[in-house]
Amino acid sequence: MKPAIFRYHAPKTLDEAVAVLAEVAPDDGRVLAGGQSLVPMMKLRIASPRYLIDVNRIDGLSGLRREGDRLVIGALCRHADILASPLVREQLPIMADAARQTADVQVRNRGTVAGSLAHADPAGDWPAALMALDTVVHIAGRGGSRTVPLADFIVDAYTTQLGPGEMITEISVDIPAHPSAGAYLKFEKRAGDFAVASVGVQLTQAESFRFRKVAISLGAVGAKPIRVRAAETLLHGKVLASSVNLLEAAEESVRAAAEPFADTRGSVEYKRHLVGVLFRRSISMALDRV
Ligand SMILES: Cc1cc2nc3c(=O)[nH]c(=O)nc-3n(C[C@H](O)[C@H](O)[C@H](O)COP(=O)(O)OP(=O)(O)OC[C@H]3O[C@@H](n4cnc5c(N)ncnc54)[C@H](O)[C@@H]3O)c2cc1C
């Protein structure tokens, strides 16, 4: 199918982009980044925006950079840029895992992290993986800019806090203090497909192999990503490698926190079982990496 007719804008500056977005009716304008979710939706006529604001020509939105103890991801940072970053591979391997498991090479070369968060697909890899980190979304609009923690940014399936005329300019993530590591694993029916279920784990070790920071996130088993606070509390301050009972209790808590729905990818029971298995594998990977 072909998309419905639309007007195309290609602003060269952020101010221009925000001005165009503010001028069009709230539901009529859409930002175009990598186009890997928006263009298929337009072709299927699930989305028919009257104005496309292509932000790909705006300087300063590309790539990623370190600012003190935070990693700043520009709105045009592609999945492939994340994979290519030595900083990410060394200090935030959970993000390299998410990039590697997202789609295929072609999609990774075009699609952006910001586009994935703005799209807020319940089975998306970036919302789930970044939920295990201290992630903040930076937003610009005509009224100025604001920052929103990722946990508040995604409010429901395919729904975010972005207001009319607003766009994401960048995303920032705390670079965890050493010794820290994480892992993100998903289960997919075919290579390059969306997740049936996914789990992210991020750990920071204190003295005597105890963990002073534990974060666990789930994807594709709810309308939006889930942080499993009960399991995090259970594991906080404990020696994780030595306690089978402790990990069993945490796995039980992870399964209980999942809110899966039955669809073509699997039943509720199957997905609940999967998050338990993925949790055990991802925490074991994270422990090895720490
Ligand atoms: C074959 C295929 C397989 C895929 N597999 C996976 C997968 O395994 N896992 C996964 O997570 N994703 C997958 N995707 C989706 C892919 O990761 C997309 O790249 C991503 O979801 C959207 O990023 P984008 O830059 O392409 O956004 P676009 O398609 O350009 O935009 C998506 C939405 O976000 C909005 N948007 C984009 N940028 C901004 C911004 N800066 N500010 C405000 N709003 C913005 C757009 O207006 C639109 O509503 C797949 C896509 C395809 C085509």
The ligand as an ORCA input file, in Angstrom:
! r2SCAN-3c Opt
* xyz 0 1
  C      11.813     -5.203      9.881
  C      11.836     -4.454     11.186
  C      12.204     -5.151     12.336
  C      12.236     -4.484     13.552
  N      12.605     -5.184     14.660
  C      12.689     -4.546     15.849
  C      13.127     -5.248     17.015
  O      13.511     -6.425     16.997
  N      13.149     -4.559     18.191
  C      12.784     -3.234     18.269
  O      12.810     -2.660     19.355
  N      12.397     -2.541     17.169
  C      12.351     -3.168     15.981
  N      11.956     -2.457     14.860
  C      11.646     -0.999     14.991
  C      12.930     -0.204     14.792
  O      13.790     -0.432     15.884
  C      12.697      1.312     14.668
  O      13.917      1.846     14.249
  C      12.330      2.079     15.914
  O      11.234      1.500     16.553
  C      11.909      3.539     15.582
  O      13.008      4.339     15.330
  P      13.020      5.271     14.030
  O      14.158      6.192     14.173
  O      12.993      4.407     12.817
  O      11.674      6.098     14.206
  P      10.561      6.583     13.137
  O      10.015      5.396     12.434
  O      11.140      7.670     12.319
  O       9.521      7.162     14.151
  C       8.805      6.326     15.040
  C       7.869      7.190     15.907
  O       8.640      7.984     16.793
  C       8.437      9.380     16.537
  N       9.742     10.017     16.672
  C      10.918      9.632     16.098
  N      11.913     10.421     16.516
  C      11.357     11.320     17.372
  C      11.878     12.399     18.133
  N      13.169     12.718     18.126
  N      11.016     13.094     18.912
  C       9.712     12.801     18.942
  N       9.152     11.789     18.250
  C       9.970     11.059     17.484
  C       7.849      9.453     15.130
  O       7.084     10.627     14.962
  C       7.031      8.185     15.100
  O       5.808      8.390     15.763
  C      11.902     -3.092     13.633
  C      11.541     -2.408     12.459
  C      11.508     -3.064     11.249
  C      11.139     -2.308     10.013
*
